[in-house]
Amino acid sequence: PTAFLLIIYVKTVSQGD
C-alpha cells in the first residue's frame, strides 16, 4: 500500500540520478 508506493517513489528518484 502506501509503504509500497513509497518504495517505488524512492526507486524512481534513485533512477532519476
C-alpha positions in Angstrom: 0.0 0.0 0.0 1.3 3.4 1.0 4.6 1.8 2.0 4.7 0.0 -1.3 4.2 3.3 -3.2 7.0 4.9 -1.1 9.4 2.2 -2.2 8.6 2.8 -5.8 8.9 6.5 -5.3 12.4 6.2 -3.8 13.4 3.8 -6.6 12.2 6.3 -9.2 14.2 9.1 -7.5 17.3 7.0 -7.4 16.9 6.3 -11.1 16.5 10.0 -11.7 20.0 10.1 -10.7 
